[in-house]
Amino acid sequence: MFKKSKTKRIWKDTYKIHSYESDFTGQATLANLCQYMQESAWNHAENLQVGFSHLLKKDLIWVLSRQLVMIYKYPQWGDIIQVHTWPTGKDRLFCYRDFKIFDESNNIIGLASTTWFVIDLKERKPQRTDSYIQLEVDGSVERVFPSFPAKIHPVKVPEFSHTLQVNYSDLDVNDHVNNVKYIEYVLDSLPLEFIKSHLLKGVEVNYIAEAQYGNKILIHHETKNNGSLEMLHDLFREEDNMEICRARTVWEKKA
C-alpha cells in the first residue's frame, strides 16, 4: 500500500481524557478530540518524512482545508482512547487523511476525514503535491466516509450573530488562528441553553482564509432541519468582510 517500507501504514496514539479537556457534563469536548487527531496527524507526517520539521526546511507548511468529524459516543473524563490515522490519497494540490477513534473496549466512537494542502511561507501560495511528497497510496486504502469533505453552503438568512476578537491563546505555531479554535468560536457563540439541551454529533468545516491576532470575527448562524437538527455557520473578518470559514454542525436533542 505504501512504497516506503520503514514508515507506518497506520499511526496509533493513545490519549487520556483530562479534566481540563472535558465540559460541564464530564465529557471530552469535540474540539479536544479534534486536537488529538491533529496531534496524531502531526506525528504520522513526521514518521512519513513530510512533517512540520521536514517542510519547514523548505519554507513550507501544512494547512488544513476541510474536515468532517462524526462522534458516536463521547469519552468521559478519565477514559483512555486511541486515535488511528492514515493517508487516503492525494491529487494535484490536496492530500487526504482519515481517522478512527476507539474506546478502551476497542469500539469505534468517532470517525473523521480531512483535506490538507501545503503553502510556501513567503508567498502563501499552494504547492503541487508532487513537489514535496512522494508517498503513494493505492486504491485499496480504507476510507471512513464514501466521499471526501465537501463544500459547505453559506449562511443565507442569519438567525443570530456573534462577534469576538482573536487573542494570543488562539494562535498556533504558524502565527494564525489554530483550526480547532474556529470550532470553539462557533460553539462558544451559541446560547448556553441550546448547548445544555442538545448533543453535538458532528461538525464539518471549510477553512477559507486566515485570521490573525487582533482580528474581530463576526459569526452568522442559520438553523436547518433535515430529519436531524442541523446548523450552518459563517465566519467573517470584520475589518475587510473577508469570509474565513464555513461550518456545519449536527445536533441531537437530549432526552
MIDOSE-1310 file (N, C-alpha, C; in nm, 2 decimals, decimal comma, always signed):
residues 255
mfkk	+0,08/-0,12/+0,00/+0,00/+0,00/+0,00/+0,09/+0,13/+0,00; +0,19/+0,13/+0,09/+0,28/+0,24/+0,09/+0,42/+0,19/+0,04; +0,48/+0,28/-0,04/+0,61/+0,24/-0,11/+0,72/+0,25/-0,01; +0,71/+0,33/+0,10/+0,82/+0,34/+0,19/+0,81/+0,23/+0,30
sktk	+0,90/+0,14/+0,30/+0,89/+0,02/+0,39/+0,91/+0,06/+0,54; +0,99/+0,16/+0,57/+1,02/+0,19/+0,71/+0,92/+0,28/+0,77; +0,81/+0,32/+0,70/+0,71/+0,40/+0,76/+0,59/+0,32/+0,81; +0,51/+0,37/+0,90/+0,39/+0,30/+0,95/+0,27/+0,33/+0,86
riwk	+0,20/+0,23/+0,82/+0,09/+0,25/+0,73/-0,03/+0,32/+0,81; -0,05/+0,27/+0,93/-0,15/+0,33/+1,02/-0,08/+0,38/+1,15; -0,10/+0,51/+1,18/-0,04/+0,56/+1,30/-0,14/+0,55/+1,42; -0,09/+0,51/+1,54/-0,18/+0,49/+1,65/-0,12/+0,57/+1,77
dtyk	-0,21/+0,65/+1,83/-0,17/+0,72/+1,96/-0,28/+0,70/+2,06; -0,24/+0,69/+2,19/-0,33/+0,67/+2,30/-0,33/+0,80/+2,38; -0,45/+0,84/+2,42/-0,47/+0,96/+2,49/-0,57/+0,94/+2,61; -0,54/+1,01/+2,72/-0,63/+1,01/+2,84/-0,70/+1,14/+2,85
ihsy	-0,83/+1,13/+2,87/-0,91/+1,25/+2,88/-0,89/+1,31/+3,02; -0,84/+1,43/+3,02/-0,81/+1,51/+3,14/-0,93/+1,60/+3,18; -0,93/+1,64/+3,30/-1,04/+1,72/+3,35/-1,05/+1,85/+3,27; -0,94/+1,91/+3,23/-0,94/+2,04/+3,15/-0,97/+2,02/+3,01
esdf	-1,00/+1,89/+2,97/-1,04/+1,86/+2,83/-1,18/+1,82/+2,82; -1,25/+1,84/+2,94/-1,39/+1,80/+2,95/-1,48/+1,92/+2,97; -1,61/+1,90/+2,94/-1,71/+2,01/+2,96/-1,78/+2,00/+3,09; -1,89/+2,07/+3,11/-1,96/+2,07/+3,23/-2,03/+1,94/+3,26
tgqa	-2,04/+1,85/+3,16/-2,10/+1,72/+3,17/-2,00/+1,61/+3,21; -1,87/+1,65/+3,20/-1,77/+1,55/+3,22/-1,72/+1,48/+3,10; -1,78/+1,51/+2,98/-1,74/+1,45/+2,86/-1,63/+1,53/+2,79; -1,54/+1,46/+2,71/-1,45/+1,53/+2,63/-1,52/+1,62/+2,53
tlan	-1,46/+1,74/+2,51/-1,52/+1,82/+2,41/-1,49/+1,78/+2,27; -1,57/+1,81/+2,17/-1,54/+1,77/+2,03/-1,41/+1,85/+1,99; -1,39/+1,97/+2,04/-1,27/+2,05/+2,00/-1,15/+1,97/+2,05; -1,15/+1,92/+2,17/-1,03/+1,85/+2,22/-1,01/+1,72/+2,14
lcqy	-1,12/+1,65/+2,10/-1,10/+1,53/+2,02/-1,03/+1,57/+1,89; -1,07/+1,68/+1,83/-1,00/+1,73/+1,71/-0,86/+1,76/+1,74; -0,82/+1,81/+1,86/-0,68/+1,84/+1,89/-0,60/+1,71/+1,89; -0,66/+1,60/+1,95/-0,59/+1,47/+1,95/-0,57/+1,43/+1,81
mqes	-0,67/+1,44/+1,72/-0,65/+1,39/+1,58/-0,54/+1,47/+1,51; -0,54/+1,60/+1,54/-0,44/+1,69/+1,48/-0,30/+1,65/+1,52; -0,29/+1,62/+1,65/-0,16/+1,57/+1,71/-0,11/+1,44/+1,64; -0,21/+1,35/+1,62/-0,17/+1,22/+1,56/-0,13/+1,24/+1,41
awnh	-0,20/+1,33/+1,35/-0,17/+1,36/+1,21/-0,03/+1,41/+1,20; +0,00/+1,50/+1,29/+0,14/+1,56/+1,30/+0,24/+1,45/+1,32; +0,22/+1,36/+1,42/+0,31/+1,26/+1,44/+0,33/+1,17/+1,32; +0,22/+1,13/+1,25/+0,24/+1,04/+1,14/+0,31/+1,11/+1,03
aenl	+0,28/+1,24/+1,00/+0,35/+1,31/+0,90/+0,50/+1,31/+0,92; +0,54/+1,33/+1,05/+0,68/+1,32/+1,08/+0,74/+1,19/+1,05; +0,67/+1,08/+1,08/+0,71/+0,94/+1,05/+0,72/+0,92/+0,90; +0,64/+0,99/+0,83/+0,64/+0,97/+0,68/+0,74/+1,07/+0,61
qvgf	+0,81/+1,15/+0,69/+0,92/+1,24/+0,64/+0,86/+1,36/+0,57; +0,73/+1,39/+0,60/+0,67/+1,51/+0,54/+0,60/+1,59/+0,65; +0,66/+1,59/+0,77/+0,60/+1,66/+0,88/+0,65/+1,80/+0,89; +0,61/+1,87/+0,99/+0,64/+2,01/+1,01/+0,79/+2,04/+1,00
shll	+0,87/+1,95/+1,07/+1,01/+1,98/+1,07/+1,08/+1,96/+0,94; +1,02/+1,87/+0,85/+1,07/+1,85/+0,72/+1,04/+1,96/+0,62; +0,91/+2,00/+0,63/+0,86/+2,10/+0,53/+0,92/+2,24/+0,57; +0,94/+2,27/+0,70/+0,99/+2,40/+0,74/+1,13/+2,42/+0,68
kkdl	+1,21/+2,32/+0,66/+1,34/+2,33/+0,59/+1,33/+2,38/+0,45; +1,21/+2,36/+0,39/+1,18/+2,41/+0,25/+1,09/+2,54/+0,25; +1,07/+2,60/+0,37/+0,99/+2,71/+0,38/+0,84/+2,68/+0,34; +0,80/+2,56/+0,38/+0,66/+2,51/+0,35/+0,59/+2,48/+0,48
iwvl	+0,46/+2,49/+0,48/+0,38/+2,45/+0,60/+0,25/+2,38/+0,55; +0,20/+2,29/+0,63/+0,07/+2,22/+0,61/-0,04/+2,32/+0,65; -0,15/+2,31/+0,57/-0,27/+2,39/+0,60/-0,39/+2,30/+0,59; -0,48/+2,30/+0,69/-0,60/+2,22/+0,69/-0,70/+2,29/+0,61
srql	-0,76/+2,23/+0,51/-0,86/+2,29/+0,42/-1,00/+2,25/+0,46; -1,03/+2,13/+0,48/-1,16/+2,08/+0,51/-1,15/+1,97/+0,61; -1,26/+1,95/+0,69/-1,27/+1,83/+0,78/-1,41/+1,80/+0,81; -1,43/+1,67/+0,83/-1,57/+1,62/+0,87/-1,54/+1,52/+0,98
vmiy	-1,61/+1,55/+1,09/-1,60/+1,47/+1,22/-1,74/+1,43/+1,26; -1,75/+1,30/+1,29/-1,87/+1,24/+1,35/-1,84/+1,17/+1,47; -1,91/+1,20/+1,58/-1,89/+1,14/+1,71/-2,01/+1,05/+1,75; -1,99/+0,93/+1,77/-2,10/+0,84/+1,81/-2,12/+0,82/+1,96
kypq	-2,01/+0,84/+2,03/-2,01/+0,83/+2,18/-1,89/+0,91/+2,23; -1,92/+1,01/+2,32/-1,82/+1,09/+2,37/-1,75/+1,02/+2,49; -1,62/+1,02/+2,49/-1,55/+0,96/+2,61/-1,56/+1,06/+2,73; -1,55/+1,00/+2,85/-1,56/+1,07/+2,97/-1,43/+1,11/+3,03
wgdi	-1,43/+1,20/+3,12/-1,31/+1,24/+3,20/-1,25/+1,11/+3,26; -1,12/+1,09/+3,24/-1,05/+0,97/+3,29/-1,04/+0,86/+3,19; -1,13/+0,86/+3,09/-1,13/+0,75/+2,99/-1,00/+0,75/+2,91; -0,96/+0,63/+2,85/-0,85/+0,62/+2,76/-0,90/+0,59/+2,62
iqvh	-0,85/+0,67/+2,53/-0,90/+0,64/+2,39/-0,77/+0,62/+2,30; -0,80/+0,57/+2,18/-0,69/+0,55/+2,09/-0,73/+0,61/+1,95; -0,64/+0,69/+1,89/-0,67/+0,75/+1,76/-0,58/+0,68/+1,66; -0,65/+0,63/+1,55/-0,58/+0,57/+1,44/-0,59/+0,67/+1,32
twpt	-0,48/+0,69/+1,25/-0,49/+0,78/+1,13/-0,40/+0,73/+1,02; -0,44/+0,76/+0,89/-0,37/+0,71/+0,78/-0,40/+0,80/+0,66; -0,31/+0,82/+0,56/-0,34/+0,89/+0,44/-0,43/+0,80/+0,35; -0,52/+0,87/+0,28/-0,62/+0,81/+0,20/-0,61/+0,85/+0,05
gkdr	-0,51/+0,93/+0,02/-0,49/+0,97/-0,12/-0,44/+1,11/-0,14; -0,41/+1,14/-0,26/-0,37/+1,28/-0,29/-0,40/+1,30/-0,44; -0,41/+1,43/-0,47/-0,43/+1,47/-0,61/-0,33/+1,58/-0,64; -0,35/+1,67/-0,74/-0,25/+1,77/-0,78/-0,22/+1,87/-0,66
lfcy	-0,32/+1,90/-0,58/-0,30/+2,00/-0,48/-0,33/+1,96/-0,34; -0,41/+1,85/-0,32/-0,46/+1,82/-0,19/-0,41/+1,68/-0,15; -0,39/+1,66/-0,02/-0,37/+1,53/+0,05/-0,48/+1,50/+0,14; -0,52/+1,38/+0,15/-0,64/+1,34/+0,23/-0,59/+1,24/+0,34
rdfk	-0,66/+1,25/+0,46/-0,62/+1,17/+0,57/-0,75/+1,14/+0,65; -0,76/+1,02/+0,69/-0,88/+0,97/+0,77/-0,84/+0,93/+0,91; -0,94/+0,92/+1,00/-0,92/+0,89/+1,14/-1,03/+0,80/+1,19; -0,99/+0,72/+1,29/-1,09/+0,64/+1,37/-1,05/+0,66/+1,52
ifde	-1,15/+0,68/+1,60/-1,13/+0,69/+1,74/-1,19/+0,57/+1,81; -1,11/+0,51/+1,90/-1,16/+0,38/+1,97/-1,16/+0,41/+2,12; -1,26/+0,34/+2,19/-1,26/+0,35/+2,33/-1,18/+0,23/+2,38; -1,18/+0,21/+2,52/-1,09/+0,11/+2,58/-1,14/-0,03/+2,54
snni	-1,26/-0,05/+2,50/-1,31/-0,18/+2,46/-1,30/-0,20/+2,31; -1,22/-0,11/+2,24/-1,19/-0,12/+2,10/-1,32/-0,10/+2,02; -1,41/-0,03/+2,07/-1,53/+0,01/+1,99/-1,50/+0,15/+1,92; -1,55/+0,16/+1,80/-1,53/+0,29/+1,73/-1,63/+0,39/+1,78
igla	-1,58/+0,50/+1,83/-1,67/+0,61/+1,89/-1,66/+0,73/+1,81; -1,58/+0,74/+1,71/-1,57/+0,86/+1,62/-1,50/+0,83/+1,49; -1,54/+0,90/+1,39/-1,47/+0,90/+1,26/-1,45/+1,04/+1,21; -1,34/+1,05/+1,13/-1,31/+1,18/+1,07/-1,24/+1,17/+0,94
sttw	-1,26/+1,27/+0,85/-1,19/+1,28/+0,73/-1,14/+1,42/+0,71; -1,02/+1,44/+0,66/-0,96/+1,57/+0,64/-0,89/+1,59/+0,51; -0,89/+1,71/+0,47/-0,82/+1,75/+0,34/-0,72/+1,86/+0,37; -0,60/+1,84/+0,32/-0,48/+1,93/+0,35/-0,42/+1,97/+0,22
fvid	-0,35/+2,09/+0,23/-0,26/+2,13/+0,13/-0,14/+2,20/+0,19; -0,04/+2,23/+0,11/+0,09/+2,29/+0,16/+0,10/+2,42/+0,09; +0,15/+2,53/+0,17/+0,18/+2,66/+0,11/+0,32/+2,69/+0,14; +0,38/+2,78/+0,06/+0,51/+2,83/+0,09/+0,49/+2,95/+0,18
lker	+0,59/+2,97/+0,28/+0,58/+3,07/+0,38/+0,59/+3,21/+0,33; +0,66/+3,23/+0,22/+0,69/+3,36/+0,16/+0,57/+3,42/+0,09; +0,52/+3,35/-0,01/+0,41/+3,40/-0,09/+0,28/+3,34/-0,05; +0,27/+3,25/+0,04/+0,15/+3,19/+0,09/+0,07/+3,12/-0,03
kpqr	+0,14/+3,07/-0,12/+0,07/+3,00/-0,24/+0,07/+2,85/-0,22; -0,04/+2,79/-0,26/-0,04/+2,64/-0,26/+0,06/+2,58/-0,35; +0,12/+2,46/-0,30/+0,22/+2,39/-0,38/+0,17/+2,26/-0,43; +0,21/+2,22/-0,55/+0,17/+2,09/-0,61/+0,22/+1,98/-0,52
tdsy	+0,14/+1,88/-0,50/+0,18/+1,77/-0,41/+0,31/+1,70/-0,45; +0,33/+1,69/-0,58/+0,45/+1,61/-0,63/+0,58/+1,69/-0,60; +0,57/+1,81/-0,55/+0,69/+1,89/-0,52/+0,74/+1,87/-0,38; +0,66/+1,80/-0,30/+0,70/+1,78/-0,16/+0,67/+1,64/-0,10
iqle	+0,59/+1,56/-0,17/+0,56/+1,43/-0,12/+0,57/+1,32/-0,23; +0,63/+1,21/-0,20/+0,65/+1,10/-0,30/+0,57/+0,98/-0,26; +0,51/+0,99/-0,14/+0,43/+0,87/-0,09/+0,31/+0,85/-0,17; +0,30/+0,72/-0,21/+0,18/+0,68/-0,30/+0,09/+0,59/-0,22
vdgs	-0,04/+0,61/-0,24/-0,14/+0,53/-0,17/-0,23/+0,46/-0,28; -0,24/+0,33/-0,28/-0,31/+0,26/-0,38/-0,46/+0,26/-0,35; -0,54/+0,21/-0,45/-0,69/+0,22/-0,44/-0,75/+0,14/-0,34; -0,68/+0,05/-0,27/-0,74/-0,04/-0,17/-0,74/+0,02/-0,03
verv	-0,69/+0,14/-0,01/-0,69/+0,20/+0,12/-0,83/+0,23/+0,17; -0,85/+0,20/+0,30/-0,98/+0,22/+0,36/-1,01/+0,37/+0,38; -1,14/+0,41/+0,35/-1,18/+0,54/+0,37/-1,31/+0,54/+0,47; -1,31/+0,62/+0,57/-1,42/+0,61/+0,67/-1,55/+0,66/+0,62
fpsf	-1,55/+0,75/+0,52/-1,68/+0,80/+0,46/-1,67/+0,78/+0,31; -1,79/+0,77/+0,24/-1,79/+0,74/+0,10/-1,72/+0,85/+0,01; -1,72/+0,97/+0,06/-1,66/+1,08/-0,02/-1,57/+1,17/+0,08; -1,49/+1,25/+0,02/-1,41/+1,35/+0,09/-1,50/+1,46/+0,14
paki	-1,46/+1,54/+0,24/-1,53/+1,65/+0,29/-1,57/+1,75/+0,18; -1,70/+1,79/+0,18/-1,75/+1,87/+0,06/-1,75/+2,02/+0,09; -1,79/+2,09/-0,01/-1,81/+2,24/+0,01/-1,94/+2,26/+0,09; -1,93/+2,35/+0,19/-2,05/+2,38/+0,27/-2,12/+2,50/+0,21
hpvk	-2,25/+2,50/+0,21/-2,33/+2,61/+0,17/-2,32/+2,73/+0,27; -2,31/+2,85/+0,22/-2,30/+2,97/+0,31/-2,44/+2,99/+0,38; -2,43/+3,07/+0,49/-2,55/+3,11/+0,56/-2,62/+3,21/+0,47; -2,75/+3,19/+0,44/-2,82/+3,28/+0,36/-2,90/+3,39/+0,44
vpef	-2,97/+3,34/+0,54/-3,05/+3,43/+0,62/-3,01/+3,41/+0,77; -2,92/+3,49/+0,82/-2,87/+3,47/+0,96/-2,99/+3,49/+1,06; -3,00/+3,39/+1,15/-3,10/+3,40/+1,26/-3,04/+3,48/+1,38; -2,91/+3,47/+1,40/-2,85/+3,55/+1,50/-2,70/+3,55/+1,47
shtl	-2,63/+3,65/+1,53/-2,49/+3,67/+1,50/-2,41/+3,69/+1,64; -2,28/+3,68/+1,63/-2,20/+3,70/+1,74/-2,06/+3,75/+1,70; -2,00/+3,84/+1,78/-1,87/+3,90/+1,74/-1,77/+3,87/+1,86; -1,65/+3,83/+1,82/-1,54/+3,81/+1,91/-1,41/+3,86/+1,85
qvny	-1,31/+3,86/+1,94/-1,18/+3,91/+1,89/-1,07/+3,80/+1,91; -0,98/+3,79/+1,82/-0,88/+3,69/+1,82/-0,77/+3,73/+1,93; -0,74/+3,63/+2,02/-0,65/+3,66/+2,13/-0,52/+3,58/+2,11; -0,42/+3,61/+2,19/-0,29/+3,54/+2,18/-0,31/+3,39/+2,20
sdld	-0,40/+3,34/+2,29/-0,41/+3,20/+2,31/-0,48/+3,12/+2,19; -0,53/+3,20/+2,09/-0,59/+3,13/+1,98/-0,49/+3,10/+1,87; -0,37/+3,15/+1,88/-0,27/+3,13/+1,77/-0,19/+3,00/+1,78; -0,15/+2,95/+1,66/-0,08/+2,83/+1,66/+0,07/+2,86/+1,62
vndh	+0,14/+2,76/+1,59/+0,29/+2,77/+1,56/+0,31/+2,85/+1,42; +0,20/+2,86/+1,34/+0,21/+2,93/+1,22/+0,17/+3,08/+1,23; +0,14/+3,12/+1,36/+0,10/+3,26/+1,39/-0,03/+3,30/+1,34; -0,12/+3,20/+1,31/-0,26/+3,24/+1,28/-0,35/+3,15/+1,37
vnnv	-0,48/+3,18/+1,36/-0,57/+3,11/+1,44/-0,57/+2,96/+1,42; -0,55/+2,88/+1,52/-0,55/+2,73/+1,51/-0,68/+2,68/+1,46; -0,68/+2,58/+1,37/-0,81/+2,54/+1,31/-0,91/+2,49/+1,41; -0,87/+2,43/+1,52/-0,97/+2,39/+1,62/-1,04/+2,51/+1,69
kyie	-0,97/+2,62/+1,69/-1,03/+2,74/+1,75/-1,16/+2,79/+1,68; -1,16/+2,76/+1,55/-1,28/+2,80/+1,48/-1,40/+2,72/+1,53; -1,38/+2,60/+1,56/-1,49/+2,51/+1,61/-1,53/+2,57/+1,75; -1,43/+2,60/+1,83/-1,46/+2,66/+1,96/-1,54/+2,80/+1,95
yvld	-1,50/+2,88/+1,85/-1,57/+3,00/+1,82/-1,71/+2,98/+1,80; -1,74/+2,88/+1,71/-1,88/+2,85/+1,67/-1,96/+2,81/+1,79; -1,90/+2,71/+1,87/-1,98/+2,66/+1,99/-1,99/+2,77/+2,10; -1,89/+2,85/+2,12/-1,90/+2,95/+2,22/-2,00/+3,06/+2,19
slpl	-2,03/+3,07/+2,06/-2,13/+3,18/+2,02/-2,27/+3,13/+2,02; -2,30/+3,00/+2,06/-2,43/+2,95/+2,07/-2,49/+2,97/+2,21; -2,62/+2,99/+2,22/-2,68/+3,00/+2,35/-2,65/+2,89/+2,45; -2,62/+2,91/+2,57/-2,59/+2,80/+2,67/-2,70/+2,71/+2,68
efik	-2,82/+2,76/+2,68/-2,94/+2,68/+2,69/-2,95/+2,58/+2,58; -2,91/+2,62/+2,46/-2,91/+2,52/+2,35/-2,81/+2,41/+2,37; -2,68/+2,45/+2,41/-2,58/+2,36/+2,44/-2,62/+2,26/+2,54; -2,68/+2,30/+2,65/-2,72/+2,21/+2,76/-2,83/+2,12/+2,72
shll	-2,91/+2,15/+2,62/-3,03/+2,07/+2,58/-3,00/+1,99/+2,46; -2,89/+2,00/+2,39/-2,86/+1,93/+2,27/-2,72/+1,87/+2,28; -2,70/+1,76/+2,20/-2,57/+1,69/+2,20/-2,51/+1,71/+2,06; -2,39/+1,76/+2,05/-2,32/+1,78/+1,92/-2,28/+1,64/+1,87
kgve	-2,33/+1,60/+1,75/-2,30/+1,47/+1,69/-2,19/+1,48/+1,58; -2,18/+1,60/+1,52/-2,08/+1,61/+1,42/-2,05/+1,75/+1,37; -1,94/+1,77/+1,31/-1,91/+1,90/+1,26/-1,83/+1,89/+1,13; -1,86/+1,98/+1,04/-1,79/+1,98/+0,91/-1,74/+2,13/+0,89
vnyi	-1,62/+2,14/+0,85/-1,56/+2,28/+0,84/-1,49/+2,30/+0,71; -1,51/+2,41/+0,64/-1,43/+2,46/+0,53/-1,35/+2,58/+0,58; -1,22/+2,56/+0,57/-1,13/+2,68/+0,61/-1,09/+2,75/+0,48; -1,12/+2,88/+0,48/-1,12/+2,96/+0,36/-1,00/+3,06/+0,36
aeaq	-0,99/+3,13/+0,47/-0,88/+3,23/+0,48/-0,83/+3,24/+0,62; -0,72/+3,31/+0,65/-0,66/+3,31/+0,78/-0,71/+3,42/+0,86; -0,71/+3,40/+0,99/-0,74/+3,51/+1,09/-0,62/+3,52/+1,18; -0,59/+3,64/+1,22/-0,47/+3,67/+1,30/-0,50/+3,75/+1,43
ygnk	-0,40/+3,76/+1,51/-0,42/+3,83/+1,64/-0,48/+3,97/+1,62; -0,58/+4,00/+1,70/-0,65/+4,13/+1,70/-0,76/+4,14/+1,60; -0,78/+4,04/+1,51/-0,89/+4,05/+1,42/-1,02/+4,03/+1,49; -1,12/+4,10/+1,45/-1,26/+4,08/+1,50/-1,33/+3,99/+1,41
ilih	-1,39/+3,89/+1,47/-1,46/+3,78/+1,39/-1,61/+3,79/+1,41; -1,69/+3,80/+1,30/-1,83/+3,80/+1,30/-1,88/+3,66/+1,26; -1,97/+3,60/+1,34/-2,02/+3,47/+1,31/-2,17/+3,48/+1,29; -2,22/+3,43/+1,18/-2,36/+3,42/+1,15/-2,41/+3,28/+1,16
hetk	-2,53/+3,26/+1,21/-2,58/+3,12/+1,24/-2,72/+3,11/+1,17; -2,74/+2,99/+1,11/-2,87/+2,96/+1,05/-2,91/+2,82/+1,08; -3,03/+2,79/+1,12/-3,07/+2,66/+1,16/-3,14/+2,59/+1,04; -3,11/+2,46/+1,02/-3,17/+2,38/+0,92/-3,23/+2,26/+0,99
nngs	-3,34/+2,21/+0,93/-3,40/+2,08/+0,99/-3,42/+1,98/+0,87; -3,32/+1,89/+0,86/-3,33/+1,79/+0,76/-3,34/+1,65/+0,82; -3,44/+1,63/+0,89/-3,45/+1,50/+0,96/-3,38/+1,50/+1,09; -3,26/+1,57/+1,10/-3,19/+1,59/+1,22/-3,16/+1,74/+1,23
leml	-3,13/+1,79/+1,35/-3,11/+1,93/+1,37/-2,97/+1,97/+1,31; -2,97/+2,06/+1,22/-2,85/+2,10/+1,15/-2,84/+2,25/+1,15; -2,72/+2,30/+1,17/-2,70/+2,44/+1,17/-2,58/+2,48/+1,08; -2,59/+2,59/+1,01/-2,49/+2,64/+0,93/-2,43/+2,77/+1,00
hdlf	-2,29/+2,78/+0,98/-2,22/+2,89/+1,05/-2,13/+2,96/+0,95; -2,12/+3,09/+0,94/-2,03/+3,16/+0,85/-1,95/+3,26/+0,94; -1,82/+3,26/+0,92/-1,73/+3,34/+1,00/-1,66/+3,44/+0,90; -1,66/+3,57/+0,94/-1,60/+3,68/+0,86/-1,51/+3,76/+0,95
reed	-1,40/+3,81/+0,88/-1,32/+3,91/+0,94/-1,39/+4,05/+0,93; -1,42/+4,11/+1,04/-1,50/+4,24/+1,03/-1,42/+4,35/+0,96; -1,28/+4,35/+0,97/-1,20/+4,46/+0,91/-1,22/+4,47/+0,76; -1,23/+4,36/+0,69/-1,24/+4,37/+0,55/-1,36/+4,28/+0,49
nmei	-1,44/+4,23/+0,58/-1,56/+4,15/+0,54/-1,52/+4,02/+0,47; -1,39/+3,98/+0,49/-1,35/+3,85/+0,42/-1,40/+3,73/+0,49; -1,46/+3,64/+0,41/-1,51/+3,52/+0,47/-1,39/+3,43/+0,50; -1,38/+3,38/+0,62/-1,27/+3,30/+0,66/-1,30/+3,15/+0,69
crar	-1,43/+3,12/+0,71/-1,46/+2,98/+0,75/-1,61/+2,96/+0,74; -1,64/+2,84/+0,69/-1,78/+2,79/+0,70/-1,79/+2,66/+0,78; -1,90/+2,65/+0,85/-1,91/+2,52/+0,93/-2,05/+2,48/+0,92; -2,07/+2,35/+0,94/-2,20/+2,28/+0,96/-2,19/+2,19/+1,08
tvwe	-2,29/+2,21/+1,17/-2,30/+2,13/+1,29/-2,43/+2,05/+1,29; -2,42/+1,92/+1,34/-2,53/+1,84/+1,35/-2,56/+1,80/+1,50; -2,68/+1,82/+1,54/-2,72/+1,81/+1,68/-2,83/+1,70/+1,71; -2,83/+1,66/+1,83/-2,93/+1,56/+1,87/-3,00/+1,62/+2,00
kka	-3,13/+1,62/+2,01/-3,20/+1,67/+2,12/-3,18/+1,57/+2,24; -3,13/+1,62/+2,36/-3,11/+1,53/+2,47/-3,25/+1,49/+2,53; -3,25/+1,37/+2,58/-3,38/+1,32/+2,63/-3,41/+1,39/+2,76
